[in-house]
Amino acid sequence: MSAEWLGYAAAVLTSIAFVPQAIKTVRSRDTRSISLGMYVVFTVGVGFWFAYGVALMSWPMILANSVTFALAATILGLKLRYG
């Protein structure tokens, strides 16, 4: 197995880890137990990881971080909207 395939496996697993939380948050609109500070810092950090992946032209990093950013930004947006 090449290192790139390890990257793709990591990308898939870390990206899909956010799916259950995003689904639950979108459906319930309940964001009381979600930390605003954590999601702000996390979403910005994922944006930087995406940019780093683009700079390296690393497709596992680009794909994983674009999906993770979209999911985290969705949760963050709901937190900002519904408190």
mmCIF file of the N, C-alpha and C atoms, coordinates in Angstrom:
data_MODEL
# 
_entry.id   MODEL 
# 
loop_
_atom_site.group_PDB 
_atom_site.id 
_atom_site.type_symbol 
_atom_site.label_atom_id 
_atom_site.label_alt_id 
_atom_site.label_comp_id 
_atom_site.label_asym_id 
_atom_site.label_entity_id 
_atom_site.label_seq_id 
_atom_site.pdbx_PDB_ins_code 
_atom_site.Cartn_x 
_atom_site.Cartn_y 
_atom_site.Cartn_z 
_atom_site.occupancy 
_atom_site.B_iso_or_equiv 
_atom_site.pdbx_formal_charge 
_atom_site.auth_seq_id 
_atom_site.auth_comp_id 
_atom_site.auth_asym_id 
_atom_site.auth_atom_id 
_atom_site.pdbx_PDB_model_num 
ATOM 1   N N  . MET A 1 1  ? 0.855   -1.171 0.000  1.00 0.00 ? 1  MET A N  1 
ATOM 2   C CA . MET A 1 1  ? 0.000   0.000  0.000  1.00 0.00 ? 1  MET A CA 1 
ATOM 3   C C  . MET A 1 1  ? 0.907   1.242  0.000  1.00 0.00 ? 1  MET A C  1 
ATOM 4   N N  . SER A 1 2  ? 0.641   2.166  -0.884 1.00 0.00 ? 2  SER A N  1 
ATOM 5   C CA . SER A 1 2  ? 1.444   3.382  -0.947 1.00 0.00 ? 2  SER A CA 1 
ATOM 6   C C  . SER A 1 2  ? 0.986   4.381  0.111  1.00 0.00 ? 2  SER A C  1 
ATOM 7   N N  . ALA A 1 3  ? 1.861   5.337  0.378  1.00 0.00 ? 3  ALA A N  1 
ATOM 8   C CA . ALA A 1 3  ? 1.531   6.375  1.367  1.00 0.00 ? 3  ALA A CA 1 
ATOM 9   C C  . ALA A 1 3  ? 0.314   7.174  0.932  1.00 0.00 ? 3  ALA A C  1 
ATOM 10  N N  . GLU A 1 4  ? 0.134   7.353  -0.372 1.00 0.00 ? 4  GLU A N  1 
ATOM 11  C CA . GLU A 1 4  ? -1.025  8.113  -0.842 1.00 0.00 ? 4  GLU A CA 1 
ATOM 12  C C  . GLU A 1 4  ? -2.327  7.411  -0.479 1.00 0.00 ? 4  GLU A C  1 
ATOM 13  N N  . TRP A 1 5  ? -2.359  6.085  -0.541 1.00 0.00 ? 5  TRP A N  1 
ATOM 14  C CA . TRP A 1 5  ? -3.573  5.361  -0.160 1.00 0.00 ? 5  TRP A CA 1 
ATOM 15  C C  . TRP A 1 5  ? -3.853  5.481  1.329  1.00 0.00 ? 5  TRP A C  1 
ATOM 16  N N  . LEU A 1 6  ? -2.794  5.560  2.131  1.00 0.00 ? 6  LEU A N  1 
ATOM 17  C CA . LEU A 1 6  ? -3.000  5.822  3.558  1.00 0.00 ? 6  LEU A CA 1 
ATOM 18  C C  . LEU A 1 6  ? -3.649  7.191  3.750  1.00 0.00 ? 6  LEU A C  1 
ATOM 19  N N  . GLY A 1 7  ? -3.221  8.149  2.954  1.00 0.00 ? 7  GLY A N  1 
ATOM 20  C CA . GLY A 1 7  ? -3.812  9.487  2.995  1.00 0.00 ? 7  GLY A CA 1 
ATOM 21  C C  . GLY A 1 7  ? -5.282  9.466  2.623  1.00 0.00 ? 7  GLY A C  1 
ATOM 22  N N  . TYR A 1 8  ? -5.626  8.718  1.580  1.00 0.00 ? 8  TYR A N  1 
ATOM 23  C CA . TYR A 1 8  ? -7.035  8.623  1.191  1.00 0.00 ? 8  TYR A CA 1 
ATOM 24  C C  . TYR A 1 8  ? -7.868  7.946  2.274  1.00 0.00 ? 8  TYR A C  1 
ATOM 25  N N  . ALA A 1 9  ? -7.335  6.897  2.900  1.00 0.00 ? 9  ALA A N  1 
ATOM 26  C CA . ALA A 1 9  ? -8.065  6.214  3.981  1.00 0.00 ? 9  ALA A CA 1 
ATOM 27  C C  . ALA A 1 9  ? -8.285  7.165  5.152  1.00 0.00 ? 9  ALA A C  1 
ATOM 28  N N  . ALA A 1 10 ? -7.245  7.886  5.524  1.00 0.00 ? 10 ALA A N  1 
ATOM 29  C CA . ALA A 1 10 ? -7.378  8.867  6.610  1.00 0.00 ? 10 ALA A CA 1 
ATOM 30  C C  . ALA A 1 10 ? -8.377  9.946  6.242  1.00 0.00 ? 10 ALA A C  1 
ATOM 31  N N  . ALA A 1 11 ? -8.340  10.401 5.001  1.00 0.00 ? 11 ALA A N  1 
ATOM 32  C CA . ALA A 1 11 ? -9.252  11.444 4.535  1.00 0.00 ? 11 ALA A CA 1 
ATOM 33  C C  . ALA A 1 11 ? -10.702 11.002 4.639  1.00 0.00 ? 11 ALA A C  1 
ATOM 34  N N  . VAL A 1 12 ? -10.978 9.798  4.194  1.00 0.00 ? 12 VAL A N  1 
ATOM 35  C CA . VAL A 1 12 ? -12.355 9.287  4.238  1.00 0.00 ? 12 VAL A CA 1 
ATOM 36  C C  . VAL A 1 12 ? -12.831 9.164  5.682  1.00 0.00 ? 12 VAL A C  1 
ATOM 37  N N  . LEU A 1 13 ? -12.012 8.576  6.529  1.00 0.00 ? 13 LEU A N  1 
ATOM 38  C CA . LEU A 1 13 ? -12.433 8.351  7.911  1.00 0.00 ? 13 LEU A CA 1 
ATOM 39  C C  . LEU A 1 13 ? -12.634 9.648  8.677  1.00 0.00 ? 13 LEU A C  1 
ATOM 40  N N  . THR A 1 14 ? -11.712 10.586 8.550  1.00 0.00 ? 14 THR A N  1 
ATOM 41  C CA . THR A 1 14 ? -11.857 11.830 9.305  1.00 0.00 ? 14 THR A CA 1 
ATOM 42  C C  . THR A 1 14 ? -12.979 12.703 8.755  1.00 0.00 ? 14 THR A C  1 
ATOM 43  N N  . SER A 1 15 ? -13.245 12.600 7.472  1.00 0.00 ? 15 SER A N  1 
ATOM 44  C CA . SER A 1 15 ? -14.333 13.389 6.886  1.00 0.00 ? 15 SER A CA 1 
ATOM 45  C C  . SER A 1 15 ? -15.697 12.841 7.276  1.00 0.00 ? 15 SER A C  1 
ATOM 46  N N  . ILE A 1 16 ? -15.864 11.529 7.204  1.00 0.00 ? 16 ILE A N  1 
ATOM 47  C CA . ILE A 1 16 ? -17.177 10.962 7.527  1.00 0.00 ? 16 ILE A CA 1 
ATOM 48  C C  . ILE A 1 16 ? -17.457 11.006 9.025  1.00 0.00 ? 16 ILE A C  1 
ATOM 49  N N  . ALA A 1 17 ? -16.434 11.246 9.834  1.00 0.00 ? 17 ALA A N  1 
ATOM 50  C CA . ALA A 1 17 ? -16.656 11.358 11.277 1.00 0.00 ? 17 ALA A CA 1 
ATOM 51  C C  . ALA A 1 17 ? -17.596 12.518 11.605 1.00 0.00 ? 17 ALA A C  1 
ATOM 52  N N  . PHE A 1 18 ? -17.647 13.537 10.768 1.00 0.00 ? 18 PHE A N  1 
ATOM 53  C CA . PHE A 1 18 ? -18.498 14.698 11.021 1.00 0.00 ? 18 PHE A CA 1 
ATOM 54  C C  . PHE A 1 18 ? -19.920 14.526 10.497 1.00 0.00 ? 18 PHE A C  1 
ATOM 55  N N  . VAL A 1 19 ? -20.164 13.539 9.691  1.00 0.00 ? 19 VAL A N  1 
ATOM 56  C CA . VAL A 1 19 ? -21.489 13.369 9.090  1.00 0.00 ? 19 VAL A CA 1 
ATOM 57  C C  . VAL A 1 19 ? -22.586 13.170 10.137 1.00 0.00 ? 19 VAL A C  1 
ATOM 58  N N  . PRO A 1 20 ? -22.430 12.268 11.110 1.00 0.00 ? 20 PRO A N  1 
ATOM 59  C CA . PRO A 1 20 ? -23.513 12.101 12.096 1.00 0.00 ? 20 PRO A CA 1 
ATOM 60  C C  . PRO A 1 20 ? -23.835 13.390 12.863 1.00 0.00 ? 20 PRO A C  1 
ATOM 61  N N  . GLN A 1 21 ? -22.807 14.145 13.263 1.00 0.00 ? 21 GLN A N  1 
ATOM 62  C CA . GLN A 1 21 ? -23.050 15.397 13.982 1.00 0.00 ? 21 GLN A CA 1 
ATOM 63  C C  . GLN A 1 21 ? -23.756 16.410 13.094 1.00 0.00 ? 21 GLN A C  1 
ATOM 64  N N  . ALA A 1 22 ? -23.332 16.501 11.835 1.00 0.00 ? 22 ALA A N  1 
ATOM 65  C CA . ALA A 1 22 ? -23.974 17.439 10.915 1.00 0.00 ? 22 ALA A CA 1 
ATOM 66  C C  . ALA A 1 22 ? -25.434 17.071 10.683 1.00 0.00 ? 22 ALA A C  1 
ATOM 67  N N  . ILE A 1 23 ? -25.707 15.794 10.472 1.00 0.00 ? 23 ILE A N  1 
ATOM 68  C CA . ILE A 1 23 ? -27.093 15.350 10.260 1.00 0.00 ? 23 ILE A CA 1 
ATOM 69  C C  . ILE A 1 23 ? -27.941 15.655 11.487 1.00 0.00 ? 23 ILE A C  1 
ATOM 70  N N  . LYS A 1 24 ? -27.423 15.303 12.667 1.00 0.00 ? 24 LYS A N  1 
ATOM 71  C CA . LYS A 1 24 ? -28.174 15.546 13.910 1.00 0.00 ? 24 LYS A CA 1 
ATOM 72  C C  . LYS A 1 24 ? -28.448 17.035 14.101 1.00 0.00 ? 24 LYS A C  1 
ATOM 73  N N  . THR A 1 25 ? -27.446 17.867 13.846 1.00 0.00 ? 25 THR A N  1 
ATOM 74  C CA . THR A 1 25 ? -27.597 19.303 14.045 1.00 0.00 ? 25 THR A CA 1 
ATOM 75  C C  . THR A 1 25 ? -28.559 19.911 13.033 1.00 0.00 ? 25 THR A C  1 
ATOM 76  N N  . VAL A 1 26 ? -28.470 19.498 11.784 1.00 0.00 ? 26 VAL A N  1 
ATOM 77  C CA . VAL A 1 26 ? -29.377 20.022 10.753 1.00 0.00 ? 26 VAL A CA 1 
ATOM 78  C C  . VAL A 1 26 ? -30.817 19.627 11.065 1.00 0.00 ? 26 VAL A C  1 
ATOM 79  N N  . ARG A 1 27 ? -31.011 18.395 11.462 1.00 0.00 ? 27 ARG A N  1 
ATOM 80  C CA . ARG A 1 27 ? -32.377 17.920 11.744 1.00 0.00 ? 27 ARG A CA 1 
ATOM 81  C C  . ARG A 1 27 ? -32.979 18.563 12.994 1.00 0.00 ? 27 ARG A C  1 
ATOM 82  N N  . SER A 1 28 ? -32.192 18.645 14.058 1.00 0.00 ? 28 SER A N  1 
ATOM 83  C CA . SER A 1 28 ? -32.746 19.107 15.333 1.00 0.00 ? 28 SER A CA 1 
ATOM 84  C C  . SER A 1 28 ? -32.639 20.610 15.547 1.00 0.00 ? 28 SER A C  1 
ATOM 85  N N  . ARG A 1 29 ? -31.681 21.238 14.879 1.00 0.00 ? 29 ARG A N  1 
ATOM 86  C CA . ARG A 1 29 ? -31.378 22.667 15.078 1.00 0.00 ? 29 ARG A CA 1 
ATOM 87  C C  . ARG A 1 29 ? -30.936 22.946 16.520 1.00 0.00 ? 29 ARG A C  1 
ATOM 88  N N  . ASP A 1 30 ? -30.626 21.889 17.277 1.00 0.00 ? 30 ASP A N  1 
ATOM 89  C CA . ASP A 1 30 ? -30.183 22.026 18.664 1.00 0.00 ? 30 ASP A CA 1 
ATOM 90  C C  . ASP A 1 30 ? -28.661 22.132 18.698 1.00 0.00 ? 30 ASP A C  1 
ATOM 91  N N  . THR A 1 31 ? -28.177 23.310 19.039 1.00 0.00 ? 31 THR A N  1 
ATOM 92  C CA . THR A 1 31 ? -26.732 23.553 19.065 1.00 0.00 ? 31 THR A CA 1 
ATOM 93  C C  . THR A 1 31 ? -26.248 23.941 20.462 1.00 0.00 ? 31 THR A C  1 
ATOM 94  N N  . ARG A 1 32 ? -27.077 23.756 21.465 1.00 0.00 ? 32 ARG A N  1 
ATOM 95  C CA . ARG A 1 32 ? -26.717 24.178 22.825 1.00 0.00 ? 32 ARG A CA 1 
ATOM 96  C C  . ARG A 1 32 ? -25.454 23.494 23.338 1.00 0.00 ? 32 ARG A C  1 
ATOM 97  N N  . SER A 1 33 ? -25.261 22.245 22.993 1.00 0.00 ? 33 SER A N  1 
ATOM 98  C CA . SER A 1 33 ? -24.114 21.507 23.532 1.00 0.00 ? 33 SER A CA 1 
ATOM 99  C C  . SER A 1 33 ? -22.861 21.624 22.666 1.00 0.00 ? 33 SER A C  1 
ATOM 100 N N  . ILE A 1 34 ? -22.925 22.432 21.630 1.00 0.00 ? 34 ILE A N  1 
ATOM 101 C CA . ILE A 1 34 ? -21.784 22.607 20.730 1.00 0.00 ? 34 ILE A CA 1 
ATOM 102 C C  . ILE A 1 34 ? -21.030 23.872 21.126 1.00 0.00 ? 34 ILE A C  1 
ATOM 103 N N  . SER A 1 35 ? -19.726 23.755 21.250 1.00 0.00 ? 35 SER A N  1 
ATOM 104 C CA . SER A 1 35 ? -18.884 24.886 21.626 1.00 0.00 ? 35 SER A CA 1 
ATOM 105 C C  . SER A 1 35 ? -18.638 25.792 20.418 1.00 0.00 ? 35 SER A C  1 
ATOM 106 N N  . LEU A 1 36 ? -19.061 27.045 20.529 1.00 0.00 ? 36 LEU A N  1 
ATOM 107 C CA . LEU A 1 36 ? -18.845 28.007 19.452 1.00 0.00 ? 36 LEU A CA 1 
ATOM 108 C C  . LEU A 1 36 ? -17.352 28.227 19.209 1.00 0.00 ? 36 LEU A C  1 
ATOM 109 N N  . GLY A 1 37 ? -16.605 28.438 20.287 1.00 0.00 ? 37 GLY A N  1 
ATOM 110 C CA . GLY A 1 37 ? -15.169 28.675 20.141 1.00 0.00 ? 37 GLY A CA 1 
ATOM 111 C C  . GLY A 1 37 ? -14.460 27.530 19.453 1.00 0.00 ? 37 GLY A C  1 
ATOM 112 N N  . MET A 1 38 ? -14.798 26.304 19.832 1.00 0.00 ? 38 MET A N  1 
ATOM 113 C CA . MET A 1 38 ? -14.169 25.135 19.219 1.00 0.00 ? 38 MET A CA 1 
ATOM 114 C C  . MET A 1 38 ? -14.465 25.079 17.727 1.00 0.00 ? 38 MET A C  1 
ATOM 115 N N  . TYR A 1 39 ? -15.711 25.306 17.341 1.00 0.00 ? 39 TYR A N  1 
ATOM 116 C CA . TYR A 1 39 ? -16.056 25.211 15.925 1.00 0.00 ? 39 TYR A CA 1 
ATOM 117 C C  . TYR A 1 39 ? -15.485 26.350 15.101 1.00 0.00 ? 39 TYR A C  1 
ATOM 118 N N  . VAL A 1 40 ? -15.349 27.530 15.678 1.00 0.00 ? 40 VAL A N  1 
ATOM 119 C CA . VAL A 1 40 ? -14.697 28.635 14.960 1.00 0.00 ? 40 VAL A CA 1 
ATOM 120 C C  . VAL A 1 40 ? -13.242 28.279 14.690 1.00 0.00 ? 40 VAL A C  1 
ATOM 121 N N  . VAL A 1 41 ? -12.527 27.893 15.742 1.00 0.00 ? 41 VAL A N  1 
ATOM 122 C CA . VAL A 1 41 ? -11.108 27.559 15.588 1.00 0.00 ? 41 VAL A CA 1 
ATOM 123 C C  . VAL A 1 41 ? -10.929 26.356 14.669 1.00 0.00 ? 41 VAL A C  1 
ATOM 124 N N  . PHE A 1 42 ? -11.756 25.334 14.844 1.00 0.00 ? 42 PHE A N  1 
ATOM 125 C CA . PHE A 1 42 ? -11.647 24.131 14.022 1.00 0.00 ? 42 PHE A CA 1 
ATOM 126 C C  . PHE A 1 42 ? -11.898 24.431 12.548 1.00 0.00 ? 42 PHE A C  1 
ATOM 127 N N  . THR A 1 43 ? -12.952 25.184 12.256 1.00 0.00 ? 43 THR A N  1 
ATOM 128 C CA . THR A 1 43 ? -13.297 25.487 10.865 1.00 0.00 ? 43 THR A CA 1 
ATOM 129 C C  . THR A 1 43 ? -12.197 26.306 10.193 1.00 0.00 ? 43 THR A C  1 
ATOM 130 N N  . VAL A 1 44 ? -11.654 27.288 10.900 1.00 0.00 ? 44 VAL A N  1 
ATOM 131 C CA . VAL A 1 44 ? -10.538 28.074 10.350 1.00 0.00 ? 44 VAL A CA 1 
ATOM 132 C C  . VAL A 1 44 ? -9.325  27.168 10.135 1.00 0.00 ? 44 VAL A C  1 
ATOM 133 N N  . GLY A 1 45 ? -9.048  26.298 11.098 1.00 0.00 ? 45 GLY A N  1 
ATOM 134 C CA . GLY A 1 45 ? -7.924  25.369 10.962 1.00 0.00 ? 45 GLY A CA 1 
ATOM 135 C C  . GLY A 1 45 ? -8.074  24.447 9.766  1.00 0.00 ? 45 GLY A C  1 
ATOM 136 N N  . VAL A 1 46 ? -9.269  23.928 9.547  1.00 0.00 ? 46 VAL A N  1 
ATOM 137 C CA . VAL A 1 46 ? -9.512  23.061 8.395  1.00 0.00 ? 46 VAL A CA 1 
ATOM 138 C C  . VAL A 1 46 ? -9.327  23.849 7.094  1.00 0.00 ? 46 VAL A C  1 
ATOM 139 N N  . GLY A 1 47 ? -9.733  25.118 7.112  1.00 0.00 ? 47 GLY A N  1 
ATOM 140 C CA . GLY A 1 47 ? -9.500  25.958 5.939  1.00 0.00 ? 47 GLY A CA 1 
ATOM 141 C C  . GLY A 1 47 ? -8.016  26.091 5.621  1.00 0.00 ? 47 GLY A C  1 
ATOM 142 N N  . PHE A 1 48 ? -7.196  26.230 6.673  1.00 0.00 ? 48 PHE A N  1 
ATOM 143 C CA . PHE A 1 48 ? -5.744  26.292 6.469  1.00 0.00 ? 48 PHE A CA 1 
ATOM 144 C C  . PHE A 1 48 ? -5.187  24.949 5.986  1.00 0.00 ? 48 PHE A C  1 
ATOM 145 N N  . TRP A 1 49 ? -5.695  23.836 6.528  1.00 0.00 ? 49 TRP A N  1 
ATOM 146 C CA . TRP A 1 49 ? -5.260  22.526 6.041  1.00 0.00 ? 49 TRP A CA 1 
ATOM 147 C C  . TRP A 1 49 ? -5.607  22.359 4.568  1.00 0.00 ? 49 TRP A C  1 
ATOM 148 N N  . PHE A 1 50 ? -6.782  22.845 4.168  1.00 0.00 ? 50 PHE A N  1 
ATOM 149 C CA . PHE A 1 50 ? -7.168  22.793 2.757  1.00 0.00 ? 50 PHE A CA 1 
ATOM 150 C C  . PHE A 1 50 ? -6.172  23.584 1.906  1.00 0.00 ? 50 PHE A C  1 
ATOM 151 N N  . ALA A 1 51 ? -5.851  24.797 2.349  1.00 0.00 ? 51 ALA A N  1 
ATOM 152 C CA . ALA A 1 51 ? -4.902  25.633 1.608  1.00 0.00 ? 51 ALA A CA 1 
ATOM 153 C C  . ALA A 1 51 ? -3.532  24.958 1.533  1.00 0.00 ? 51 ALA A C  1 
ATOM 154 N N  . TYR A 1 52 ? -3.119  24.332 2.610  1.00 0.00 ? 52 TYR A N  1 
ATOM 155 C CA . TYR A 1 52 ? -1.846  23.616 2.633  1.00 0.00 ? 52 TYR A CA 1 
ATOM 156 C C  . TYR A 1 52 ? -1.872  22.453 1.635  1.00 0.00 ? 52 TYR A C  1 
ATOM 157 N N  . GLY A 1 53 ? -2.981  21.733 1.601  1.00 0.00 ? 53 GLY A N  1 
ATOM 158 C CA . GLY A 1 53 ? -3.135  20.642 0.636  1.00 0.00 ? 53 GLY A CA 1 
ATOM 159 C C  . GLY A 1 53 ? -3.068  21.137 -0.790 1.00 0.00 ? 53 GLY A C  1 
ATOM 160 N N  . VAL A 1 54 ? -3.671  22.297 -1.051 1.00 0.00 ? 54 VAL A N  1 
ATOM 161 C CA . VAL A 1 54 ? -3.606  22.890 -2.391 1.00 0.00 ? 54 VAL A CA 1 
ATOM 162 C C  . VAL A 1 54 ? -2.163  23.259 -2.725 1.00 0.00 ? 54 VAL A C  1 
ATOM 163 N N  . ALA A 1 55 ? -1.452  23.856 -1.766 1.00 0.00 ? 55 ALA A N  1 
ATOM 164 C CA . ALA A 1 55 ? -0.057  24.243 -1.997 1.00 0.00 ? 55 ALA A CA 1 
ATOM 165 C C  . ALA A 1 55 ? 0.811   23.023 -2.314 1.00 0.00 ? 55 ALA A C  1 
ATOM 166 N N  . LEU A 1 56 ? 0.515   21.907 -1.672 1.00 0.00 ? 56 LEU A N  1 
ATOM 167 C CA . LEU A 1 56 ? 1.274   20.676 -1.916 1.00 0.00 ? 56 LEU A CA 1 
ATOM 168 C C  . LEU A 1 56 ? 0.725   19.852 -3.072 1.00 0.00 ? 56 LEU A C  1 
ATOM 169 N N  . MET A 1 57 ? -0.441  20.241 -3.574 1.00 0.00 ? 57 MET A N  1 
ATOM 170 C CA . MET A 1 57 ? -1.165  19.462 -4.586 1.00 0.00 ? 57 MET A CA 1 
ATOM 171 C C  . MET A 1 57 ? -1.406  18.024 -4.094 1.00 0.00 ? 57 MET A C  1 
ATOM 172 N N  . SER A 1 58 ? -1.802  17.924 -2.841 1.00 0.00 ? 58 SER A N  1 
ATOM 173 C CA . SER A 1 58 ? -2.091  16.642 -2.215 1.00 0.00 ? 58 SER A CA 1 
ATOM 174 C C  . SER A 1 58 ? -3.592  16.395 -2.274 1.00 0.00 ? 58 SER A C  1 
ATOM 175 N N  . TRP A 1 59 ? -4.017  15.548 -3.202 1.00 0.00 ? 59 TRP A N  1 
ATOM 176 C CA . TRP A 1 59 ? -5.453  15.316 -3.384 1.00 0.00 ? 59 TRP A CA 1 
ATOM 177 C C  . TRP A 1 59 ? -6.142  14.736 -2.159 1.00 0.00 ? 59 TRP A C  1 
ATOM 178 N N  . PRO A 1 60 ? -5.520  13.824 -1.399 1.00 0.00 ? 60 PRO A N  1 
ATOM 179 C CA . PRO A 1 60 ? -6.211  13.375 -0.177 1.00 0.00 ? 60 PRO A CA 1 
ATOM 180 C C  . PRO A 1 60 ? -6.491  14.533 0.779  1.00 0.00 ? 60 PRO A C  1 
ATOM 181 N N  . MET A 1 61 ? -5.522  15.432 0.942  1.00 0.00 ? 61 MET A N  1 
ATOM 182 C CA . MET A 1 61 ? -5.720  16.581 1.837  1.00 0.00 ? 61 MET A CA 1 
ATOM 183 C C  . MET A 1 61 ? -6.762  17.543 1.283  1.00 0.00 ? 61 MET A C  1 
ATOM 184 N N  . ILE A 1 62 ? -6.733  17.772 -0.002 1.00 0.00 ? 62 ILE A N  1 
ATOM 185 C CA . ILE A 1 62 ? -7.684  18.697 -0.627 1.00 0.00 ? 62 ILE A CA 1 
ATOM 186 C C  . ILE A 1 62 ? -9.112  18.162 -0.482 1.00 0.00 ? 62 ILE A C  1 
ATOM 187 N N  . LEU A 1 63 ? -9.313  16.912 -0.844 1.00 0.00 ? 63 LEU A N  1 
ATOM 188 C CA . LEU A 1 63 ? -10.659 16.334 -0.792 1.00 0.00 ? 63 LEU A CA 1 
ATOM 189 C C  . LEU A 1 63 ? -11.184 16.233 0.635  1.00 0.00 ? 63 LEU A C  1 
ATOM 190 N N  . ALA A 1 64 ? -10.353 15.708 1.528  1.00 0.00 ? 64 ALA A N  1 
ATOM 191 C CA . ALA A 1 64 ? -10.799 15.535 2.908  1.00 0.00 ? 64 ALA A CA 1 
ATOM 192 C C  . ALA A 1 64 ? -11.136 16.867 3.557  1.00 0.00 ? 64 ALA A C  1 
ATOM 193 N N  . ASN A 1 65 ? -10.285 17.831 3.368  1.00 0.00 ? 65 ASN A N  1 
ATOM 194 C CA . ASN A 1 65 ? -10.508 19.109 4.037  1.00 0.00 ? 65 ASN A CA 1 
ATOM 195 C C  . ASN A 1 65 ? -11.610 19.923 3.398  1.00 0.00 ? 65 ASN A C  1 
ATOM 196 N N  . SER A 1 66 ? -11.881 19.737 2.119  1.00 0.00 ? 66 SER A N  1 
ATOM 197 C CA . SER A 1 66 ? -13.022 20.438 1.530  1.00 0.00 ? 66 SER A CA 1 
ATOM 198 C C  . SER A 1 66 ? -14.333 19.873 2.074  1.00 0.00 ? 66 SER A C  1 
ATOM 199 N N  . VAL A 1 67 ? -14.411 18.546 2.219  1.00 0.00 ? 67 VAL A N  1 
ATOM 200 C CA . VAL A 1 67 ? -15.617 17.921 2.783  1.00 0.00 ? 67 VAL A CA 1 
ATOM 201 C C  . VAL A 1 67 ? -15.760 18.290 4.259  1.00 0.00 ? 67 VAL A C  1 
ATOM 202 N N  . THR A 1 68 ? -14.671 18.164 5.009  1.00 0.00 ? 68 THR A N  1 
ATOM 203 C CA . THR A 1 68 ? -14.715 18.476 6.435  1.00 0.00 ? 68 THR A CA 1 
ATOM 204 C C  . THR A 1 68 ? -15.049 19.942 6.664  1.00 0.00 ? 68 THR A C  1 
ATOM 205 N N  . PHE A 1 69 ? -14.490 20.825 5.832  1.00 0.00 ? 69 PHE A N  1 
ATOM 206 C CA . PHE A 1 69 ? -14.793 22.255 5.957  1.00 0.00 ? 69 PHE A CA 1 
ATOM 207 C C  . PHE A 1 69 ? -16.274 22.508 5.724  1.00 0.00 ? 69 PHE A C  1 
ATOM 208 N N  . ALA A 1 70 ? -16.844 21.891 4.698  1.00 0.00 ? 70 ALA A N  1 
ATOM 209 C CA . ALA A 1 70 ? -18.268 22.092 4.407  1.00 0.00 ? 70 ALA A CA 1 
ATOM 210 C C  . ALA A 1 70 ? -19.137 21.621 5.579  1.00 0.00 ? 70 ALA A C  1 
ATOM 211 N N  . LEU A 1 71 ? -18.813 20.464 6.143  1.00 0.00 ? 71 LEU A N  1 
ATOM 212 C CA . LEU A 1 71 ? -19.598 19.949 7.263  1.00 0.00 ? 71 LEU A CA 1 
ATOM 213 C C  . LEU A 1 71 ? -19.424 20.813 8.513  1.00 0.00 ? 71 LEU A C  1 
ATOM 214 N N  . ALA A 1 72 ? -18.181 21.173 8.823  1.00 0.00 ? 72 ALA A N  1 
ATOM 215 C CA . ALA A 1 72 ? -17.932 22.001 10.006 1.00 0.00 ? 72 ALA A CA 1 
ATOM 216 C C  . ALA A 1 72 ? -18.543 23.385 9.848  1.00 0.00 ? 72 ALA A C  1 
ATOM 217 N N  . ALA A 1 73 ? -18.459 23.952 8.652  1.00 0.00 ? 73 ALA A N  1 
ATOM 218 C CA . ALA A 1 73 ? -19.044 25.269 8.409  1.00 0.00 ? 73 ALA A CA 1 
ATOM 219 C C  . ALA A 1 73 ? -20.563 25.224 8.528  1.00 0.00 ? 73 ALA A C  1 
ATOM 220 N N  . THR A 1 74 ? -21.166 24.121 8.112  1.00 0.00 ? 74 THR A N  1 
ATOM 221 C CA . THR A 1 74 ? -22.612 23.951 8.269  1.00 0.00 ? 74 THR A CA 1 
ATOM 222 C C  . THR A 1 74 ? -22.983 23.954 9.745  1.00 0.00 ? 74 THR A C  1 
ATOM 223 N N  . ILE A 1 75 ? -22.261 23.171 10.534 1.00 0.00 ? 75 ILE A N  1 
ATOM 224 C CA . ILE A 1 75 ? -22.530 23.119 11.973 1.00 0.00 ? 75 ILE A CA 1 
ATOM 225 C C  . ILE A 1 75 ? -22.281 24.485 12.605 1.00 0.00 ? 75 ILE A C  1 
ATOM 226 N N  . LEU A 1 76 ? -21.194 25.131 12.231 1.00 0.00 ? 76 LEU A N  1 
ATOM 227 C CA . LEU A 1 76 ? -20.884 26.464 12.758 1.00 0.00 ? 76 LEU A CA 1 
ATOM 228 C C  . LEU A 1 76 ? -21.973 27.467 12.390 1.00 0.00 ? 76 LEU A C  1 
ATOM 229 N N  . GLY A 1 77 ? -22.422 27.427 11.152 1.00 0.00 ? 77 GLY A N  1 
ATOM 230 C CA . GLY A 1 77 ? -23.498 28.329 10.734 1.00 0.00 ? 77 GLY A CA 1 
ATOM 231 C C  . GLY A 1 77 ? -24.765 28.116 11.528 1.00 0.00 ? 77 GLY A C  1 
ATOM 232 N N  . LEU A 1 78 ? -25.113 26.856 11.779 1.00 0.00 ? 78 LEU A N  1 
ATOM 233 C CA . LEU A 1 78 ? -26.292 26.565 12.590 1.00 0.00 ? 78 LEU A CA 1 
ATOM 234 C C  . LEU A 1 78 ? -26.099 27.038 14.025 1.00 0.00 ? 78 LEU A C  1 
ATOM 235 N N  . LYS A 1 79 ? -24.900 26.880 14.559 1.00 0.00 ? 79 LYS A N  1 
ATOM 236 C CA . LYS A 1 79 ? -24.616 27.355 15.910 1.00 0.00 ? 79 LYS A CA 1 
ATOM 237 C C  . LYS A 1 79 ? -24.770 28.869 15.983 1.00 0.00 ? 79 LYS A C  1 
ATOM 238 N N  . LEU A 1 80 ? -24.265 29.578 14.987 1.00 0.00 ? 80 LEU A N  1 
ATOM 239 C CA . LEU A 1 80 ? -24.390 31.031 14.972 1.00 0.00 ? 80 LEU A CA 1 
ATOM 240 C C  . LEU A 1 80 ? -25.845 31.466 14.817 1.00 0.00 ? 80 LEU A C  1 
ATOM 241 N N  . ARG A 1 81 ? -26.608 30.724 14.046 1.00 0.00 ? 81 ARG A N  1 
ATOM 242 C CA . ARG A 1 81 ? -27.999 31.083 13.799 1.00 0.00 ? 81 ARG A CA 1 
ATOM 243 C C  . ARG A 1 81 ? -28.921 30.741 14.972 1.00 0.00 ? 81 ARG A C  1 
ATOM 244 N N  . TYR A 1 82 ? -28.732 29.548 15.532 1.00 0.00 ? 82 TYR A N  1 
ATOM 245 C CA . TYR A 1 82 ? -29.655 29.071 16.559 1.00 0.00 ? 82 TYR A CA 1 
ATOM 246 C C  . TYR A 1 82 ? -29.099 29.135 17.973 1.00 0.00 ? 82 TYR A C  1 
ATOM 247 N N  . GLY A 1 83 ? -27.826 29.519 18.102 1.00 0.00 ? 83 GLY A N  1 
ATOM 248 C CA . GLY A 1 83 ? -27.212 29.686 19.417 1.00 0.00 ? 83 GLY A CA 1 
ATOM 249 C C  . GLY A 1 83 ? -27.024 28.407 20.112 1.00 0.00 ? 83 GLY A C  1 
# 
